[in-house]
Amino acid sequence: MECVRVFTVLLVSCTLIQRTSQDTREKRDTSTLQPRIVTHDGHLVFETGTYRNITFKANEGGYIMLDGENIKTIAETVSAIVTGL
């Protein structure tokens, strides 16, 4: 009977220890080296890490659209206007 009681105490202890370790979350790295996506007053903000870029890449046949306009077309138009000056 004593053996069953000791086993029960060990089993409950192991369960509590396991739950505690599973419920603990590692804190995120909040340094400026890490990029983040945040919201501020309803605005979606993409923040780069220090000395890093934001890159959007479209695969073959895909486009990056901004308010219904293809960014590549806009860049080509601006480039043509600037070269024509």
ABEGO torsion letter per residue (X at the ends): XAAAAAAAAAAAAAAAAAAAAAABBBBBBABAABBBBBBBGGBBBBBBBBGBBBBBBBBBGBBBBBGGBBAAAAAAAAAAAAAAX
